């Protein structure tokens, strides 16, 4: 681990920009690339028409390019002194095509671009980085403005995958098991978690290039008790930087939660000091894109003296923001809150197609975590009443002589808890988020109580 911590000094420099980015967040042709430290640059960023500057210093960070625009003379080659001062690898390409390949954090290089006769744009082509703000406008002095620069509005075609509400999963499809895994034996839990980027079906007929922990969306459910130590070895088997953040831990962000590059590993260790239903997720900037693209999960830490029930389940609510078929989710839609689907455990209407089979008169506990990244949840089961509610580390309702009941567990993104209940008779019991714009977008499931026919809802 000492080797992996080398060079952590740049965290101090990039902390503010990087942390804020977590919340969010061709005309020019490259003719030559040469190594350099940028020290030879005598020109400040940005040229003037009279000065005719042809050398500019451009800094890449997480998640920004500084300056955000430069003025260049028409018809001349331009030298860009690039410095990557971010925590992640970035590239720099004119119109996303030609330029500099991925640069390691702390490295620098020179690239010659142009000549330009009209305005152009250069950006980082790592998924989501351009949308998060990593782009440089190249304005040509005395040249021809592009339509956008001239004020003509343009609208990009929407190539997002489309969901068919009437579609059914294939016969080979299997639902995610919603049952809470048993607690592991002992007090120290060694867990391997691999970052894997893979094509996954998220709705009938809709596939996306999801970024995952262990090839699952949500990631593996971890389960323990107070005082347990979790030792997670995270290995990045993807193509870009990734990280992990356990909300159940008290550790330094700049240590265990740091971004690791493809092929690297880190050990994230913490002892559970507080009970609750906690979220975990990738925190690499822009974190919104990584979470919205599948890098989230839950860790359950039982409160002391938790009463026994017949069975426990875990439901994680999240949103999907479709990109093109087989491509990562759309970061612009994520930033605007324009979700295509709201899902339980990663798949549209999952427990409508595969209802959860239970029995009347038995006692059940459902842990619910809203992993967002943006939308809140109002978890409700039609046809029963919760007699126990535990939210964000505390009981808000328990059985007593008042016979109080709860109809919903309300959660904001990154909040969690559980409810307990029984079913009085056989039949079908829908569960939804009672924010009713969302069950029709995929946040719908069923408990099938007893020997009940599920064919009417398309279940099996």
Protein Blocks (a to p, Z undefined) as FASTA:
>chain_A
ZZmmgoklmmmmmmmmmmmmmmmmcfbdcfbdcddehlmpcbdehidfklopabdcdddd
ddddddfbdcddehiacddddddfbfbdcdddehhlaccddddehiacdddedjdfbdcd
dddfbghklmnopacddddehiacdfklnopacddddfbdcddfkbccdfkbccddfbdc
dddehjbdcdddddddddddfbehiacddddehhiacdddddddehiacddddddfbfbd
cddddfkbccdfklmmpccdehiacddddddfbgcddddddfbdcfklmmmnopacdddd
ddehiacdfbdcdddddddddddehiacdfklmmnopafbdceehiahklmmmccdddeh
iacddddddekjmbccddddehiacfbdceehiafbdcdfkopacfbdcddehiacdddd
ddfbgcddddddfblklmmnopacdddehjddfklnopZZ
